[in-house]
Amino acid sequence: MYGVRNVNVFKLKPDNKISELSAFSFVPKCNINSNKNITTNIIGKFQYLKEITHPNLCQYINITKNRKDRLFVVSEYFENSLESHLKECKKITNISRIRKLTFQILSALMFINSHGIINRNLSLKNILLDFNNNVKLDNWGFYDFTNKGKDVQFPIGNPEFYAPEIIKHHKCNLKADTWALGIILIYIYIGHLPFNVDSNLFLEELFEAILSIKKVNNENDSHLTGKKQFCGDLLSFFEDELKEENEDIKIFKDFVLTCLEPDSKKRPTPSDLLCHEFVKELNENSNEGDEVLSPIFKKDFLFSEMVKDIIDNENENSIEKSISNITRYKNIIADEDFNDLELEKLQPRVIFYLWKLAGGDLEYEFIKQELISLPSIYRVKNASQVYYTLNDNQVVNAVDINNSFQQVSDPENLYQEKKILLSIDYLISQFNEYKKFNKKQDYLIDMLNSNNNNYFISKNGISQEKEMTFNEFMKNNNNDVIDFWNSSESIKNNEYISKYDEINKVIDNNDKQSNKEGEIKANVELSYNSSVLDKDIVFQYGRIKLFDRLLNQFPSSWNEFIQEAKIHISPYLRGKIWAAILGVTGDSKVIYNSLCEKCDLIYNDSNINNSNLELERQLEADIPRCHQYNDLLSSDIGHNKLKRVIKCWNIAESGNLVYWQGLDSVCAPFVALNFNEEEIAFSCLLKFIKNYMYGLFKIDNSYYIRSYLIAMSHIISYHDPELGSYLKKINLTPDIYAIPWFMTMFTHVFPLDKIYMIWDKILIGKPSLPLFIGSAIVIQLRSEILNGDFDESVLLLTELSAINIDKCLEKAQLLLRMSPKSIVPDFLNIIDSTKISNDNLDDIVITEDLDTLHSDELAPRIKIEDFKKMYNKSLILDVRNESLLTQSEDNGYIVISPSGSFLQGHIKNSISIPYYENDILPTSLINYIKILNKDYQYVVVVGEEERAIKLAEQLITECIQRVSYLNENNINKETFESWEEPDIWCCKKPESEKFYIDDNSDDAKSLDIARNLSPISPRSFNSDHPFENTQTFIIYKCQ
């Protein structure tokens, strides 16, 4: 899909000037009698034009709207136009120059015609000239993306160049541009409009003149006729041809005569005119032939040209020689790379992106220049008077200028034809300032050095989890808590081996920084939130430049690509980066087109089956509600794209997966990011659901959705026991509020801008990360939930507008690292290991047993692999004590004796916990466990399942953190034989320990802790309320 290509570099101007941008503004028609939003439909149609590029077209950049639905269109800009040129030189009579202009205009028209676009907006003002006097058509496609002018209340196109059919029938096709070109050529040759009309009756006489033109075809020649009082100059232009001796001029005038065919059926198209003798030679010899005929033409390589040269060179020795040329592209902004920190090398679209980051505001620019509130400069006098003549099938002579219903209300504010030049002075100053003050530093490192943010300070100042940032955890996890997900496994793609591997090895060897700098850079995503990075101009320039190189080298750059994506994904290239992460390949378009053909056959068949008919009805109901605040997705084109992609997905996954409500929301981000490349959106959706939403779209998805909900409940209880136990107390379980979270991967509850941030992390994270994101959302609302009731909490968890996504994502990553893998559903861990080993997900087998989910348990179960990691930092409570806890007296002490099972063998350093009535331990003993737990990070309960689960739940209810149950019923010596640490299974007699608990004191503490190796002989006696007073206990603990 990617290969060696450029994504963001623009051809350097001869004078090394930065690309200039301009904008115009207009107001769409307000259709109060229709449910359709005309503004969003215009925005949707415009997107296609953004992808059309040609050497003789001004590139469209963007379209935005303000709160009043005024639209602002941004495009590439060139200062000179044919109109301004004629003001200086009066006319152009050099036939060679006219021929070049004509050919370039025809080339551009033919190219947009091949994309189904009728220009109908050709005029002197819209024919711009670049620095080499090459044609750049401006405002092309305006007629097309406004639904042939029906969606605006002003005429499109200059009436001076209207073809007869526009005036007479109010309709036109691509041949209308042929007529306009003929009039323009006469205009530039004679220096003025070839119609003699009264300025006071300009339009009426102009249209009368155009409609009077007829073509007479004789055996020997053809000529035009018309009303001489209006068409005298035009007729004289052709009459002079008979006296002309210059052959080039004769051919030129014959070309113009060919253009001015009043009968549109006989008039040639722009493509036909390229075969005319006047431009035929240029067309045949032009180096741009391939570009004209191809919708995708070659682009200049600047950031990536050196990498391309290396690939093309088969000489292995040359690889080594060229390494020095590309080494500097390894870093985001390397020391020697500051001369490349220049805007001159960027495409206009990238310039505009950075301009917005620098605070650019289109509406403000128009207001500042008083162009929105002031009357616009109209091309033609009294244009507003004839609007309905040209758009509502009225007859010219029937126009009643005094009829208020036929006049446009305040037309001056509907279309601001005058373009403004976007000032990029501030953007330039930002680049210059960075180069001045940061010339010797890597930008990431410089930014990190000034960072002192901590995102985990809760609103009420209280948090169950120890306050730390993800970066602090990564640096200090060996001292406190365990990183359960840290392993030596690295992301590796053995499938991709090419010459790039050798190149990257040399780059890595030549480009190593100090260990300190490398560590800081590796943790940038942990220390600085995405919303800040997204708005930094120079940083985004560096990320665009870096990912341009990585995408051009993809897939051989896979390892570095993933590492950089973990640091930060540039919003400008997000769609392409996501597709690369998901592994979208070059055959996606072929596959998608094939599925579209099947889709058309299925849904156009009168005998459509019930399942497909039901899907059609469901989509009709769901899609109009899908992210309707988004201008692209709410347009008719957006709706159609969503439907088409989902239908193709349904065909591709037929028999495996089905459409569940919410799939439209999952599809939405991919369509929005790849609006003009449906095949990429489809491929991304296909792979995303398979890799990151496994099982959720099966016909029976109960096992998978229940796994998500139960695991999230366990995560919350494990890290925030107070919150977890409270949620259980008020019966607010995740199935009440969290099903839409996971069935749509949060797209149903967050707007797209927040979804982009969330999915950036999901795509490069573990498959289980969504569980921790959901948990982090709940924990971020802990203060409000703990102070509210059931109804208030439900409302909080369904309306998430106040959630800080940056804090949520960092908290989620922290929770993931601090959570045993066993907490996560088994199938997600299987998917994770499958992805690491590059195995096929289709080959994995999942046992879908709902009884294994333990939905009624508050504490999570862990496996022996996780217990091995946390053993040295765990308080281990062994409940294998069959004897009933009673009060025993020995010299005034309360003695808790171990049972036979514990004495026969137990885990080293564990404590024997006796059986108590209803499996509820007394408060005194719970307090003692709290005291002991201060020296540990984890509490693990082992032993008989039912009793262990109850004890773990009681400890969570008492707000003890990180409590889990070791899910091993038959623990014995063999369980620990593979452990490196010796004697984990202990058969020695435990030692006794004295402790003192005052139940009525908040500062209850252990006193007189001493080891007593001599056995104590307990003597039992009965009591109604044992252990509830101030007592001194003796308990047996393995040492």
N, C-alpha and C positions, 0 to 999 in steps of 0.2 A: 504493500500500500504506500509506503513512504519512499524508500529508495533515496537516491541522491537528487534532491530538488530544493528549491528555495521557498521559504514561506513568508519572509518578511523584508526582503531587500529590494530596494527600488533603484532603478538605473540612475547613475550620477548625472547631474546636469553638466553641460560643458563648462559652465562657470562655477561649478561646485556649489550651487545654490540649494538651500533647503526647499523641499517640495512645499508649494503654497496651497492652502486650502481655502475654499470659499463656501458660502451657504446662502440659500434663498429660503423664503418662508411663504406658506400659503395656508388657507383655512379650508378644510373639506366641507362638502355640503352636509347639512344637518338633516337627516331623514327621520322625522319624528313618527312617521307612519310605518316604520319597519323596525324589526328586532335586530337587524344587522347593523353592526358598528362600522360605518364607512371608514373611519379613521384607522381602525386596526386592519381593515382589509387593504387599505393603501399601503400600510407598513408591511403587511405580509407579501404583497405583490412586489414591493420594492426590493426585497431580499434577493430575488433572483438577479436583479440588475447589478448588485454588488459583486457578483462573481463573474460578470462579463468584462473581460479586459481585451483591449485591442490597441495597437500603436496610434490609432487615429481617433480614439475615444477618450474623453476625460473620465477618469475612474470615479465611480460613485463610492462614497465612503460610508455614509451612515444616514439614518433618518430617525429623528426623535420627535416627541410631542411634548407640549407643555400641559398644564392643568386645564387649559381651555381648548384643548384639542387642536391648537395651532401646530402645524408640522414644520420642521426645519430639516432641509436636505443639504447634506455636506458632500462636496465633490472636489476633485482635483481642480486647480485653478491656474490659468495662464493669463497674463495681463493683456496681451495683444489679441485683438479680434479683427476680422475683416472689416467690420464697421469702423473701428478706430483707425485702421490702416488706411481706409478710403478717405477719412477726414484729413489725413496727412498728404497722401499722394493723389487724391481726387479719383483716379481710376487705374486699372491694371490692364495694359495692352500687350504685355509680353506673353506670347502664346505658350512658350515653354513653361512659364510659371503657372499660367492658367491650367495647362494640361496636368501639371503636378498636383495642383489644388483639386482639380476635378477627380483625378484618379484616387486621391486619398479620401475625398468625400464619398465617392462610390464604394471604396473598399470598406469604409466604416458602415455605410448604409447596408451593404450586402451582408456584412457580418451580423448586424443586429437583426436584419430580416431573417437570417438563417436561424435565429433564436425566437422567431415568431413575433418580433417587435416592429410595430409601425412607428416611425419617428414623428412625422407630421408636425415637426417643430423646427424645421430648417430655416435659418435666417442668418443675416450678416452678423448679428450679435452673438449667435450661438455657434459660429465657426471661429474657434480660437486658434491661435498660432503659438507654437512652442518656441524654444530658443533657437531652433534651426529652421523656423518658418514652416514647420510641418503642421498639418491640420490636426486639430483636436476638437471633435464635436462636443458641444456642451448641451446640457438639458435634454439630451436624447432619452427617450423612454418615458418622458413626463406624461405624454398622452396615453401611454400604455398602462402605467401603474396607477393612473386615475380612472381606470375602466373606460378608456376611450373618451375621457373628458366628462363622463357622466357623474363623477363623484365630486366635482368642483363647480362653483357658480361663476366661473369666468371662462372666456374662450382660451383655448390652448393653441399656440401657433400664431404667427404673424399674418394677418389677413392679406398683406401685400404679396405673400407668396402662396396663398390658398389656390388649390386646384379647382377647376370649375365644378367638379362633383361635390366638393365640400359645401359650396355655396348653394348649389341647386338641389342636391339630394341629402345634404347633411350627413353624408357617409363618405368613407374613403378607405383605400387599401394602401399597400406599400408603394403603389405607383404615384401617390400624391407627392412623395419626396422627389420623384423624377421631374414633375412639373416645377416644384419649388427650386430645384437645382437649375433648371433652364432659365428661370427668371433671375436668379442670383447671378448667373454667368453673364447675362446681358447687363445687369446692374453694375457689376465690377468693371465691365469692358467700356461702357459708356459713361459711368460715373454717377448714375442716378437711376431712380425707378423708371422703368420704361412705360409708365402710364401717366397721362396728363389729366389730373383730376383736381377739382376745386377743394381747397382745404376746408371749406365750410361744409361741404357735402362729401367728405372724403370717402367714407365707407360705401355710401350709396353709389357714387360714381365709379369707385374702384371695382365693386362687384359687377356693376353693369359693364365695365370695360372687359373684365375677365370673361364674363358670360358671352360677350359678343365675339370672342375669338373663334374662328372656324379655320379648318384646314382643308385646302383644296388640293386634291391629288390629280395631276395630269399625267399623261403618258411619259413626258420627258422630265417633269419636275413636280415638286410640291411647294406650296407657299401658304402663308397665313393671311387671313382677312379679319377685319374687325372695325369697330367704329373709330374713324380717324381722329375725331376730336378727343378721344381717350387713348387710343393705341398708336398714335402717330410715331412716337419714338421707337416703339417695338417693331412696327412695320418697316420703318426706315432702316433698322438694323439689318433686316433680311434683304431689303431692296438693294442695299449697298453691296451685297454679296455678288450680285450680277456684274458689278464693275470691278470686283476684287480680283487682283492677279496673283496674290500670294496664296499658294496652295494650302499652307497650314491654316490660314484664316478661313479659307473656304471649308476645310474639314471641320474646323471649330464651329462655324455657324451651322453647318449641317448637323453637327452633334446637338446644338441648342434646339434646332428645328425638330429633331427627333424627340427631344425631351418635351417640347410644347405640343403634344398631341392632345387636343381637347377631349377626344373620346378615350376614356380611361381603359376601355377594353383593348384598344389598339396601342396604347402607350406602353413602352417597354419598362421593365423593372430595372432597378439599379444594377442587378446582376447581369441583365441583358446588355446594359450600356457598356459594361467592361469589355465587350467584344467589338465595340464601335472602333473604327479606324483611328479616332482621335486619341484614345487611351489604350488601344490594343497592345501596342509595343511595350508600354510601361507595365501593363498587366502581365505580359509574357516574360519580361526580363526582371521583374521585381523580385528582390530577395525576400520580400515579405509574403510571397505567394502562399507558403505553407501556413503562415500565421493567419492570413485572411481566411483561408479555407478551413482551418481547424479551430474548434471552440477552445482548445487548450494550446497555447503557444509557448515557446521557450521563454524563460525569464533569465535575467542576469544573475550570476552568482557573485556575491561579495563576501558575506560572512562564511560561506561554505565552498567557495570556489577552490580553495587549496585542497580541501578534502576530496573534492571531485577529481582534481588533477591526479591525486594519489591513486584513486581507484582505477582511473583510466590507464595508468601506467603499469604495464605488466612486469617491468624490470624490478626485481626484488631489491636490488641495491638502491634503486631510486627511492624506495620507501624510507630507508634510513636517512637519505639526504633531505627528504621532504619533511621529516619529523619536526625539525626546528621551525618550519613554517606554520605548522598547525598546533604546536605545543601551546602557544599563547591563547588558543581558543579553549583550552582545558578549563581554566578558571573562569569565574563569572566576570570579573574585571581584574586582569592581571596587571602587574606594575608596568610592563612595557606596552600595555594595551590602551593607554590613555589617549593616544593619537586617534584611536578608533572610536572613542567615545563621542561620536559626532552624529548629528541628526541628518546630515547630507546623505547618508547611506540607507536611510529608511524609506519604506513605502509610505505613501500618503496616509494609508490606513493606520499604520503604526504611529505616525506623527500625530494623527487625531486622537488615538488612544492615549498617548502621553500628554497631549494637550489637555484632555479632560482630567487626567490625574493632576495636572498642574493647576487645576481650578477653573478650567475653561467652561463657560456657560453660554450656550448659543442664544438663548432668549435675552440674556443680559447684553450680549453684543449688539443685538438689534435695537434694544431699548436705548442703549448708550448712544447709538448713532441716529436715534429718533426715526427709525425706519418702520417700526410697527404702528406707531400712533399717527405718524404723518402720512399724507397721501403718497401713494407710490407713483413712480414715473411710468405712465402707460406708453406703450409703443405707438398706439394708434388712437387718434382723437375719437371721442364718443364711443369707445369700444363697448362700454357697459350698455349702450342703447341697443346693441344688436346681439346681445348674448343669447336671448331666447330665439332669435332668428337662426342661430347656428346650432342650437342645442335642443330646441323643443319643436322642431318641424314646422316652424312658422315660415311664411313666405316673406321675402325681403320687402316687397311693396306693401305688405299688410302690417308692418311694424308701426305701432302707434307710440311715438316717443312720449306722449303725454300720459300714456296708460301706466299707472304706477305698478300694476301687476306684472308688467313686462320689463320693468327695470330692476336691476340688481341693487339690493339694499347695501349702501356703503361699500361699493366694490373696491375702493382704494385699499381697504384693509384685508381684502380676501387674498390678494396675491402680491407679494412684495418681490417684484421682478429684479430690482437692483440687488446685486449680490454684495455681500460684505466679505472682506478678506480677514480671515481669522489671525489675530496677532499671536505669535509664538515667542514674543520677547521674554516672557517670564519663564517659559520652558527652556529657552537658550540660557538664561541666567542661572537656572538650576544646574544645568550641565557644567557651566563654567565654574560655578561655585564649588561643585564637587571636585572638579579637576584641580582647583586651586588648593583646597584644604585636605584632600584625601589622596594625594598623588602616590603616597608610599604605603598605602594600606589596602588590604582587601576589604571590600565594602561590608561583607557579612561580619567579619571580625570587628570592624570599626563600630558597627551597629550594636553588636552584642556587648561590647565593652561598656556601653552606656545603659545597658538594660538592667533594671532592678525590679521587675514586675513580679508579683506573686498573685496568681489568679484564684487562690483557694481560700480567701478570707470570706467567710459566710456573712450573711446580712446581720445576723444577731451576734456575731463575734464568737459563736460556739460551733464547733465542728466535731463530729464523732471521730473523723479520721485526722491523724496528725497533719497539721498544715505544712505542705511542702509543694514545690513545683515539680513538674515532671523531670526537669533538668536536675534538680537537687536529688530526686530519687535515683536517677540514673548514675549520679556521681557517688552517692552515699549508701546505695542499697546493700552493700556488703556489711555495713555496720548495724543496720536496723532491720528492715524488712527484706524479704527475698524477692528477687525478680524471677518469677516462675517460668517466664517465657524466654529467658536468655539461654541460648545454646550456641554451639559452634556451627550450626547449620547456616549456610549462606544461600542467598538467592542466586541460582545459577541456571543458565539455559544452555544445555549442551547441544541443543539442536542447531544453534547459530554459530558456526565457525567460519571465519573468512579472513581476508587480509587485514581487516580492522583489528582483529585480536592482537596481531603482532604490533600494529601501530599503537594501540592503547597501552600495551606493555611498556613500550619505549616512553610513551607520554608519562605514564605513572612513575617510571624511574627518574625521568628528567624534571618532574614537576612536583615532587614531594615537598610539602612545607614542614615546618617544625611540628613535633607531636602536639604541642600545646595548641597551635593554630588549627591543626587538623581536628582535634577534639572539639574545639569551640565551633568550628564550621559544621561538624557533624551533628551538633546539638542545636543548630539554629532554630529548627522548627519547635524545639522544646522551650525555647526562651523568649520567643517573640511571636505575638499572635498574628494570624493570617490577615486580619482586617487592616492592620498597620502596614504590613508588607505589601498588600494589594494596592495601597495608595502612594507608595513611595516611587517617585519617577525614575531615579537612576537605578534603583534596585530592579524595577520591572524591566528597564532597558537591558540590564545584565541578564535577567532570567530569559527574556525573549531571545537574546543573542545565544545564550547557552543551549536552550532547548531547540533552537534552529539547527545548531550543529548536531545535537544528539538525534533529532528526528531525521536529519539527512544521512546519518550513519546507521540508523536503526535498520535491522534488529541487532547488529553486532555491538551496538552501544548499550545493550540491555542492562548490564550490571550498573554502569554509571547512571543510566537513565532512571532506574528505580531509586537509586540512592538520592539523586537530585530531586526526584518527585517527592520523596519523603521530607525533604527540606522545605520545598515550596513549589506549588504548581502555578504557573503564570496564567491569570485569567484570559489573557489575549490568545493563548494557544491551548486553552483547557480542552476543547473538543478533540483536538488532534492528540494531545497527551493522554487523555482518557482512552481513546481508541487504541493507542499503542500499548498502554498498560493491559488492556483487555485482550490484546493479541489479534486485533482486526487485521485481516490480510487482504491482499490485492484482488482476490477473486470475489470480494463481497458484492460488487456491483453486478457481476454475472449472476450470482445466486439470487440476489434481490430481484433483478429484472425477471428472472424465471418464475419466482414466487408471485410477482405482481401479475404475470400473465395467467397463472393458475387462479389467482384471486379474482381476476376479472371474469374468468370462465365460470367460477363457482357462484359468485354473487350476482352475475347477470343471467344466470340460468333460471328459467321460470320454475323449474322443479327443485329449487334450492331446499336442502334438508333442514330439519327442525333446529339442529344445533347451530348451524350457520345463520339461520334466520333469527334465532334467539340472540346470537352474538351481535348481529346487526342492530337489533332493537336495543340491546344493552349499551352499545357504543353510542347510539343516538341519544340515550339518556345521560351517559356518563361524561362524554367528551365536552359538551357545552359547559359543564361545571368545572372542567379541569384547568386550574391555574388561569382563571379568566382575567386576573389583574395583569397578566403578561400580554403585551400587544401582539406578539408573534403567535402565541398559542391560541389566542382568542379570535384570530382572524379566520375567515373561511378557509384560506389556504392551510393555515395551521391545523384546523379541524380535520381537513382531508388528509393531511400528512399523518396525523396521529392515527386516524382510522386505517390508513393503508399499511402503516408499519405494524400495527397490532394485528390486523388480519393476516399479514404475511407471517408474523410470529406464530399465530395460531395454526397456520398451515404447516409451518416448519416443525412445530412441536406436537403436531396431531398424534394422538395416541399416548403421549407422554405427559404433557401438561395441558391445562385448560385456563381459560380466561376467568380470573376472579376479579371482583370489583376492587379497583385500586391499581390494576395494571396500567391503566391510562396515565395515572400519576407517576408511575415508575418510568414510563416511556417518555414523559414530558421533558425531563432534562436533556435527554439525548437528542430529541427532535429540536429543541431550542438551540442547542449548541451546534447541531449539524443540519440547519434548516434547509440548506441547498444540497445536502448530500444524504438523502433518505437511506441509501444503502448502508452508510456508516452508522446512522442512528439505529437501523434495524440490527446490524451486526453487534453493536454495543449492547443493545437490549437483550439479544439472544445470549451473549456470553455473560452479561451481568447477572441475569436471573439464574443461569446455570452455576455460576461460581460464587455468588454472594447472597442468593435467595434460594438456596437448594431446598427443594421439597415444598416450598410455600405455595406453588401453583400446581401441585398435584391434584388429582380429582378428590382424593381424601388426604387433606393436608393437616388433619387434626393432630397427628403425632408431632409434626414439625412446629406448628404454631404453639402447641402446648409446651414444647421443649423450650422455645424462646421465652414464653411467659414465666414458666417455673424457674428457669435459670436466672432471669432478671430478678425475681423475687428473692432468690437465694443470695445473689450478689449484693443486693441492698441490705439484707439482714446480716451478711457477713461483715460488711464494711461499716454499716451504720445501724447497729442493732436497735437503738432507740426508735429510729424511723421504721425499720422493718417490723418490729413488734407492734408499733402503733397502727401501721397499715393493716396488719392482721386483726388487731383488736376491733377496728371499725369496719372490717370486712371489705376493705378496698383492695381487691386483688388486681393484678395486671390485666386480666382478661376483660376488665370493665373499661379500661382506658387505653391499653397499649397494643391491641390487635391492629388498629390502623397504622401504628408506628412501624411495625415489622412487615405488614402486608404491603406497605408502600415504601418501605425503607425511609420513613419520615417525610416523604414528599407530600403526604396528605395534610401534614400539620405545620409545615414550614414553607415560606416562599422560596422561590428558586435561588435567590442570592445566598440564602443560608444553606440550602441543599447543596449548592456547589461546594461550600466550605466543608460540609459534613462528608460528602462523597469523595472529596479529595483525600480525606483520611481513610475512608472505608476501602477505597480502591487499592491503596498501598499498604493497608493494614491486615490484620488477621481476620479470617471470616467471622470470628466471634465479636469483633469490635462493635457492631450494632447493639449487642446486648449491653455493653458497658456504656455506650452512648445513651441508651434508654435509661439505664440506672443513674447516670450522671444527671440527666434531666430531672429525675425525681429527687435526687439528693440536693440539687440546686434549689429546689422549692421546699426543702425540709422545714424551714422555719414557719412558712405559711401553712404547711400541712399539719404540723404539730400543734399549731394554734387554731386550727379549723376543724370542722366536722366533716362527715362523709360528703355531703352535697357540695360544700365549699372546696373540698379537695378534688372532687371529680371535675368541677369547673376549672380549677387551676391546671389540671393535667390534660384538659382538652383544649384550653386556650393558652398557647405557649409563646405568645408574642413577646413576653418579657425575658425569655431565656437568652442568656449571653452565650452565644455559640462558641466563642473562643475559649471561655472558661469551661464550658461543657466538654469540648473536645479534649482539652488538656486533662481534665478530671477523668474522662473516659479512658485515656491512655494510661493514666496512673492506676486506675482501678484494675485495668487489664493486667498490667505488669505485676500488681500485688496480689492477684487472685490465682489460686491453684488451677491448673488446667482442668482438673476434675469437675470444677463448677460448671464449665462449659459443656453443653450437650456433646455426646460422643461423636455424632455425625459431623459436627463442625471441626472437631480436632482431626477427624479422618480426612476431611476436605483439605485442611491446612497441610497435613503431611503429604497428601496427594499432589498438591500444587508445588510443594518444595521439591518433590522427586520427579516432577514433570510427568506424572502418570495421568491416565485418562479418567476423568470423573465418571464417565459412563460405566466404568468397570467396578466401581465401589459398590458394596452391598451394605445396606442399612437395615438393621432389625427394628421394625416399627412396632414397639411394644409399649403401650401407654402405661402399663403397670410398673415399668422401670423408671418412671419420671418422678415419683414420690412427691406428688403435688401438695399433700397435706403437711409436709415437713417444712419447718421454718429454717432449719440449719442445712447447709449443703453437705453432701457426702464427698469425701476425697478418696483417691486411690493411693495405693502404697507408693507409687512413683513420686507423687507430690509430698507424701508424708516423709519420704527420705530426704527431701530438700529442707523441710521445715523442722526436722526432728530436734536438732540442737537448740532451736529457739521456741520449742513448744512445751506448754504445760500439758502433760498427758494424764488424763483422768480415766482410770480403769474401773468400769462398773461391774466387773465379773465378781461380785460379792453376793453370795446367795443368802447370807445371814441377815436377819432383820436388824436395823440399827436400833439399839436400845441404850438406855442410860446405864453405864457401868461405872462403878465407883472403886477407885484405888487411891487411897491417900488424898481424896478430894478431887482427883482428876477424872475427866470424862474420857474413856478409852474407846477408840474406834479400831477394832481388830480386823485384820485382813482375813479373807476366806481361804479355803483350801486351794481354789483355782489360782488365786494370785500367788500363793506360796509355791505352787508347783512350777510356775513360770510366768513371767510378765516382761513387758518392755522396760528396759533400763530407764530409771529416773521417773517412772510413772507413780501415780498415787492411787491407792485403793479407795474407791468410794463405795460405801455400803448401800444396801437396799434400804429404802425408807418407804413408809406408807404412801400409796398412790404415786410412788416414784418422784415425790417432790422433796428435795433436800431442805433442811431447816435453814433459816436465815443465817444462823451462826456459821454454818459450814459454807454457805455461799459467800459470806463476807471473807472467810478465810481464803477461799479460792481467789477472790478478787485481790487479796493481799499478795498471794503467791504469784498471781498473773502479772504483777508489776515488773517482774524480772524476766518476763517472756513476751513474745510477740504474737503467739498463737496458742489457742486452746484446742486440743484434739481429744475427743471422747472415743474410747474403744470399749468393745465388749458386746454384750447381748444387744441385738438391734433395737428392740422396742424400748428398753430402759435407756440405752444410749441416746436415742432420738429425743426422748422426753427430757433427759438431763441437758442436752444441747439446747433445746428450746427454752428451758428454764434459764440457762445462762444468758441467752440472747435477750430474753425478757428482762433480765437484770442488767442489761446494757453492757455486757462483756463483749469486746470486739473479737473478730476473726475466730469464731467458734465453728468447728466442723466435726463431722463424725467419720471416723476411719471405716470405710465400707469393706471391712474384712471380718467375716463371721468366725473364721477358724484361724486365729492368729497363733502361730507356733514358731518353733525354732527355725524351721525350714523357710519361713517367710523372709527371714533376714540373712540367709546364707550368702546371698550375692552382695551384700553391703560391704563396703570397704572398712567401715568402722567395726572393730571386734566386739563381741559380747553384747550385742544389742538385746538379745533374748537372755534374760537374767533369771536364775533359779535360786539366788541367794535369799536368805531371810531378810526382810526389809528392816530398816532402822525406824525407831520411833522418834516423834518430834512433838515437843510441847508447844501449844499456842494458846493465846488468851484473846477472847473476843468479848467486846462489850456491845451488845445489840442496841443499846440506847445511845451510843456515842457515834458521832459522825467520823471520828478519828480512830475507829477501831483498829487495833494493830496487834501484831504478833509479839509476844514477850517470852523471854526465857527459852529461846530456841536452843535445844541441846540434843545431842545424840545419846540415846540410851540403848545400849546394846543388850541389856538384860531384859528378859521377857517380863511382861506385866500380866498378872493374873486378874482378869476382870471379874467382878461379882455383880450380877444383874439385879435390878429392882425396877418396879413399875412406877410410871409417872404419867399424869394426864398431858402435861406439856413439857416434855424433855427438851433440853438444849435451847430454850428460849430465854434464858437468863444469863447473867454474866457468869461465864464458866472458863475453866482452863482445860483444854483438850490435849489428848495425846493421839496422834495419828501416825499411821505407818506409811513410810515413803521409801521407795527404792532409791539408793544412792550409788 
